[in-house]
Amino acid sequence: MSGWDKQKEHITTHNLFQSAVFGEEEEGLVDLNFRVVGDFMYILDTRNDVNIEPPYTVLGTDTAIFFDFIEPGQITSEDVERISKYNEISREAVENHLDRAPISEDNLDPEEVEWFDHCTILRHEQFIDHQAGSAEQRQKLEQLKSESCIATVSPGTSLSLVDSEELRNGPLTSLLQEGISVPESPPNLVYLTREIEDEALVLAICEEIVLGSDLSDGGVALNFEDVKDHFGRDISYEQLENAFEYLRDINACRKRRDDGRYLFTKYALNQVLGIRDRLENETVEEHFSEDETETSESEISDFM
């Protein structure tokens, strides 16, 4: 599986989870009065010297559930260690986290939370591969199961708990044991996962920000902070520079001289719309490697 294919699969898994939350096919988590109240927020527990970064915090009337994901491929020792930290986090740290989380539902009160739990999501085929795989694969799966309840999902199937596992919420456990149907092609609500790769960032800028903007009146000009603020993520400046310079190099945008912002206009819309097809054939790193022998003018503005 290529780097971009792996990223696509991981992003799709996140979007399948979102489809289950909103119940796009049938009853979802929202029908049980659960809402996603925090995306990729650090929870620091200084007393226990541990921290976690759940991709999604899902809050109900009396329960908070943290959902985490295993990337496509092999379950690693690092995965197991990361998931194990959910069992070490204190109630006080969770309460502090919920106090900081953006909760817009009037009927959800963090102070009424009696239970918190966590669930790890794998692709269904990934779970089966480990269940029927080598001794090492089976061992890693058993280690993961000892640290977390597990749910599986794949396009066109359902988000389902495995092995009759249970969460600290009866109705939610019942719903996930029955399985929440998900679509074959979920809407693109999530573009960035925990580990942000260059290709995913490029796609996120193009489809989430640029195509979501009005380009009719001069286009949209973006800088690094605009992207960080839009996604609410701590993205390195080096990675943002790589992404913008890649988009500039393929003529999807131009760099302004006066403020250094990258300008996307309707005149380069074809390059923006074609970004998925381009990434299928060439990663950002491969693109720059091919250009290494050419003269670079990256520090010169496109507007003289």
C-alpha positions as CSV (number, residue, x, y, z in Angstrom):
1,M,0.0,0.0,0.0
2,S,1.5,3.3,-1.1
3,G,1.9,6.3,1.3
4,W,-1.1,8.1,-0.2
5,D,-3.3,5.0,-0.3
6,K,-2.6,4.4,3.4
7,Q,-3.5,8.0,4.2
8,K,-6.7,7.8,2.2
9,E,-7.8,4.6,4.0
10,H,-7.1,6.1,7.4
11,I,-8.9,9.3,6.5
12,T,-11.9,7.3,5.2
13,T,-12.0,5.4,8.5
14,H,-12.4,8.6,10.4
15,N,-15.2,9.7,8.0
16,L,-16.9,6.3,8.4
17,F,-16.9,6.9,12.2
18,Q,-18.4,10.4,11.7
19,S,-21.1,8.8,9.5
20,A,-21.9,6.4,12.4
21,V,-22.0,9.3,14.9
22,F,-24.5,11.2,12.8
23,G,-26.5,8.1,11.7
24,E,-26.4,8.7,8.0
25,E,-27.7,5.2,7.2
26,E,-29.8,4.6,10.3
27,E,-29.8,5.2,14.0
28,G,-26.5,6.8,15.1
29,L,-24.8,8.1,18.3
30,V,-26.6,11.4,18.1
31,D,-29.9,9.5,18.5
32,L,-28.7,8.5,21.9
33,N,-27.9,12.1,22.7
34,F,-24.2,11.8,22.2
35,R,-22.2,14.6,20.6
36,V,-18.6,15.0,19.5
37,V,-17.3,17.8,21.7
38,G,-13.6,17.7,21.1
39,D,-11.3,16.9,18.2
40,F,-7.7,16.0,18.7
41,M,-7.4,17.7,22.1
42,Y,-4.6,16.9,24.4
43,I,-5.6,15.6,27.9
44,L,-2.7,16.2,30.3
45,D,-2.7,14.4,33.6
46,T,0.2,15.9,35.6
47,R,-0.6,13.9,38.7
48,N,-0.1,10.5,36.9
49,D,2.5,11.9,34.4
50,V,0.5,10.7,31.4
51,N,-1.2,12.4,28.5
52,I,-3.5,11.3,25.7
53,E,-4.8,12.8,22.5
54,P,-8.1,11.2,21.6
55,P,-9.1,12.0,18.0
56,Y,-12.7,12.4,19.2
57,T,-14.3,13.0,22.6
58,V,-18.0,11.9,22.5
59,L,-20.1,13.2,25.3
60,G,-23.5,11.9,26.5
61,T,-25.8,12.9,29.4
62,D,-23.7,11.0,31.9
63,T,-20.8,9.4,29.9
64,A,-17.7,10.5,28.0
65,I,-16.2,8.1,25.5
66,F,-12.8,8.6,23.9
67,F,-12.5,7.1,20.4
68,D,-9.0,6.4,19.0
69,F,-7.8,4.7,15.8
70,I,-5.1,2.3,14.6
71,E,-3.5,3.2,11.3
72,P,-3.8,0.8,8.4
73,G,-1.3,-2.0,8.4
74,Q,0.3,-3.8,11.4
75,I,-0.7,-3.1,15.0
76,T,2.6,-2.0,16.6
77,S,3.9,-2.0,20.2
78,E,3.7,1.8,20.0
79,D,0.0,1.5,19.2
80,V,-0.6,-0.7,22.2
81,E,1.4,1.6,24.5
82,R,-0.4,4.7,23.3
83,I,-3.8,3.1,23.8
84,S,-2.8,1.8,27.3
85,K,-2.4,5.4,28.5
86,Y,-6.2,5.8,28.4
87,N,-6.4,3.4,31.4
88,E,-4.0,5.6,33.4
89,I,-5.8,9.0,32.9
90,S,-7.5,10.3,36.1
91,R,-11.1,11.5,36.5
92,E,-9.8,14.9,37.4
93,A,-7.9,15.2,34.1
94,V,-11.0,14.2,32.2
95,E,-13.1,16.8,34.0
96,N,-10.5,19.5,33.2
97,H,-10.6,18.4,29.6
98,L,-14.4,18.5,29.4
99,D,-14.4,22.0,30.9
100,R,-12.2,23.1,28.0
101,A,-14.1,21.3,25.3
102,P,-16.5,23.3,23.1
103,I,-19.9,22.0,24.2
104,S,-22.8,23.7,22.4
105,E,-25.6,21.4,23.4
106,D,-27.7,22.9,26.3
107,N,-28.7,19.5,27.6
108,L,-25.1,18.3,27.9
109,D,-23.3,19.1,31.2
110,P,-19.7,18.0,31.8
111,E,-20.4,18.1,35.6
112,E,-23.0,15.4,35.2
113,V,-20.6,12.9,33.7
114,E,-20.4,9.7,35.9
115,W,-18.4,7.5,33.6
116,F,-15.7,7.8,31.1
117,D,-14.4,5.1,28.8
118,H,-12.4,4.6,25.5
119,C,-12.8,2.5,22.4
120,T,-10.3,1.8,19.6
121,I,-11.4,1.5,16.0
122,L,-9.8,-0.7,13.4
123,R,-10.7,-1.5,9.8
124,H,-12.6,-4.7,9.7
125,E,-10.2,-6.4,7.3
126,Q,-7.3,-5.2,9.6
127,F,-8.9,-7.0,12.6
128,I,-9.5,-10.2,10.6
129,D,-5.9,-10.2,9.2
130,H,-4.5,-10.0,12.8
131,Q,-7.0,-12.5,14.1
132,A,-6.1,-15.1,11.5
133,G,-2.5,-14.0,11.0
134,S,0.9,-14.8,12.4
135,A,1.6,-15.4,16.0
136,E,3.0,-11.9,16.3
137,Q,-0.1,-10.4,14.8
138,R,-2.4,-12.4,17.1
139,Q,-0.3,-11.4,20.1
140,K,-0.5,-7.7,19.2
141,L,-4.3,-7.9,18.8
142,E,-4.7,-9.6,22.1
143,Q,-2.5,-7.0,23.8
144,L,-4.6,-4.3,22.2
145,K,-7.8,-6.0,23.4
146,S,-6.4,-6.1,26.9
147,E,-6.1,-2.3,26.9
148,S,-9.3,-1.3,25.1
149,C,-12.6,-2.3,23.8
150,I,-12.4,-2.6,20.0
151,A,-14.8,-1.7,17.3
152,T,-14.3,-2.4,13.6
153,V,-15.6,-0.6,10.5
154,S,-15.1,-0.6,6.7
155,P,-17.0,1.1,3.8
156,G,-20.5,-0.2,3.3
157,T,-20.5,-2.3,6.5
158,S,-21.1,-1.2,10.1
159,L,-19.3,0.3,13.1
160,S,-19.5,-2.7,15.5
161,L,-18.0,-3.8,18.8
162,V,-16.2,-7.1,18.6
163,D,-16.2,-10.2,20.9
164,S,-19.3,-8.8,22.8
165,E,-17.2,-6.1,24.5
166,E,-19.0,-3.5,26.5
167,L,-18.6,0.2,27.2
168,R,-19.7,2.0,30.4
169,N,-23.0,3.0,28.8
170,G,-25.6,0.4,28.3
171,P,-27.6,1.9,25.4
172,L,-24.4,2.8,23.5
173,T,-23.0,-0.7,24.0
174,S,-26.3,-2.2,22.7
175,L,-26.2,0.0,19.6
176,L,-22.6,-0.8,18.8
177,Q,-23.0,-4.5,19.4
178,E,-25.9,-4.5,17.0
179,G,-23.8,-2.4,14.6
180,I,-24.3,1.1,13.1
181,S,-24.5,0.9,9.3
182,V,-22.1,3.2,7.4
183,P,-22.1,4.2,3.7
184,E,-19.8,2.9,1.0
185,S,-18.6,6.4,0.4
186,P,-18.9,8.7,3.4
187,P,-18.9,12.5,3.1
188,N,-15.5,14.2,3.5
189,L,-15.9,15.7,7.0
190,V,-12.4,14.8,8.2
191,Y,-9.2,15.6,6.2
192,L,-6.5,15.5,8.9
193,T,-5.8,12.5,11.2
194,R,-3.4,12.5,14.2
195,E,-0.3,12.1,12.2
196,I,-0.6,14.8,9.5
197,E,1.1,13.9,6.2
198,D,2.0,16.3,3.5
199,E,-0.5,14.8,1.0
200,A,-3.4,15.0,3.4
201,L,-2.5,18.6,4.3
202,V,-2.4,19.6,0.6
203,L,-5.7,18.0,0.0
204,A,-7.2,19.6,3.1
205,I,-6.1,23.1,2.0
206,C,-7.5,22.6,-1.5
207,E,-10.9,20.9,-0.8
208,E,-11.7,22.1,2.7
209,I,-10.5,25.7,2.6
210,V,-10.1,26.8,-1.0
211,L,-13.1,25.0,-2.5
212,G,-15.1,26.1,0.5
213,S,-14.3,29.8,-0.2
214,D,-15.8,32.3,-2.6
215,L,-13.3,32.6,-5.4
216,S,-15.4,34.9,-7.6
217,D,-14.0,38.2,-6.2
218,G,-10.2,38.0,-6.4
219,G,-9.9,34.6,-4.8
220,V,-8.7,33.7,-1.3
221,A,-5.3,34.5,0.2
222,L,-3.9,32.1,2.9
223,N,-1.0,32.1,5.2
224,F,0.2,29.4,7.7
225,E,-1.8,30.7,10.6
226,D,-5.0,30.7,8.5
227,V,-4.6,26.9,8.0
228,K,-3.7,26.2,11.6
229,D,-6.7,28.3,12.8
230,H,-9.1,26.6,10.3
231,F,-8.3,23.1,11.5
232,G,-7.5,24.0,15.1
233,R,-4.3,21.8,14.9
234,D,-0.7,22.4,15.7
235,I,0.8,22.0,12.3
236,S,4.5,22.7,11.9
237,Y,5.6,25.7,9.8
238,E,8.0,23.5,7.8
239,Q,5.1,21.2,6.8
240,L,2.9,24.1,5.9
241,E,5.6,25.6,3.8
242,N,6.1,22.3,2.0
243,A,2.4,22.1,1.3
244,F,2.1,25.7,0.0
245,E,5.2,25.5,-2.1
246,Y,4.0,22.3,-3.6
247,L,0.7,23.9,-4.5
248,R,2.6,26.9,-5.9
249,D,4.9,24.7,-7.9
250,I,1.9,22.9,-9.6
251,N,0.4,26.4,-10.4
252,A,-2.6,25.9,-8.0
253,C,-1.7,29.2,-6.3
254,R,0.6,32.2,-6.5
255,K,2.6,33.9,-3.7
256,R,2.0,37.6,-3.1
257,R,4.9,39.9,-2.7
258,D,3.4,42.4,-0.2
259,D,2.4,39.9,2.6
260,G,3.7,36.5,1.5
261,R,0.2,35.0,1.4
262,Y,-0.6,32.3,-1.1
263,L,-3.4,33.4,-3.5
264,F,-5.9,30.9,-4.9
265,T,-8.2,32.2,-7.7
266,K,-10.8,30.8,-10.0
267,Y,-8.2,30.9,-12.8
268,A,-6.3,28.0,-11.3
269,L,-9.4,26.0,-10.3
270,N,-8.5,23.1,-12.5
271,Q,-5.3,22.4,-10.6
272,V,-7.2,22.5,-7.3
273,L,-10.0,20.3,-8.5
274,G,-7.4,17.8,-9.9
275,I,-5.4,17.5,-6.7
276,R,-6.7,14.0,-5.9
277,D,-5.7,12.6,-9.3
278,R,-2.3,14.2,-9.0
279,L,-1.6,12.7,-5.6
280,E,-2.6,9.3,-6.9
281,N,0.5,9.4,-9.1
282,E,3.0,11.4,-7.2
283,T,3.7,12.3,-3.5
284,V,4.8,15.7,-2.4
285,E,8.3,14.3,-1.7
286,E,8.5,12.7,-5.1
287,H,7.5,15.9,-6.8
288,F,10.3,17.9,-5.1
289,S,12.8,15.2,-5.7
290,E,12.2,15.4,-9.4
291,D,12.7,19.2,-9.3
292,E,16.0,19.1,-7.4
293,T,18.0,19.5,-10.5
294,E,16.0,22.5,-11.7
295,T,16.7,26.1,-10.7
296,S,14.6,27.1,-7.7
297,E,13.0,30.5,-7.4
298,S,10.9,29.7,-4.4
299,E,12.0,32.8,-2.5
300,I,10.9,35.1,-5.3
301,S,7.4,36.5,-5.3
302,D,5.1,35.6,-8.2
303,F,3.9,39.3,-8.1
304,M,6.8,41.6,-9.0
